[in-house]
Amino acid sequence: MGYNRSMPYLIDGHNLIPHLGISLSAADDEMELVTLLQEFCRLSRKEAHVYFDDAAAGQTATRGFGAVTAHFVRPPLEADDAIAERLRRLGGNASSWVVVSSDHRVQAEGRSAHAQVMSSQAFSRRLRETLAKATRSGSSAGGMSEGELGEWLEIFKNK
């Protein structure tokens, strides 16, 4: 099934991070992903909600970064649980969202809510293509500099 370009994303953050060449053990792995998603959302005019496990004590549970909202889930809950709960709250509107994860449980939750489901691998390809296209067309003005975008693309190429 094709993906409607206007559909917002629910993203399993720690599941996506390694597919973008970011190390899960990096201290700032989540913010690296948020930065990439900000540029992707700006270029594609999309909205994304990204969920991360193991929020640190005292860390704000939800933070907005423009078109990207990061949800830091505190134990004993996991990002998977928070995504499933969000899908339940969306009810019939879940069908207008895309769930991004390669985790079978998260994918099953998405399908049962009638949301579109995209693997982390497929989404990472879409993100890279969007960033690369912007670099080629020179349309990155107002977001990352061409140098910053080039650095990210170089990181992807080496993974």
Buried (B, 14 or more C-beta within 10 A) or exposed (E): EEBEEEBBBBBBBBBBBBBBBBEEEEEEBBEBBBBBBBBBBBBBEBBBBBBBBEBEEEEEEEEEBBBBBBBBBBEEEBBBBBBBEBBEEBEEEBEBBBBBBBBEBBBEBBEEBBBBBBBBEBBBEBBBEBBBEBBEEEEBEEBBEEEEBBEBBEEBEEE
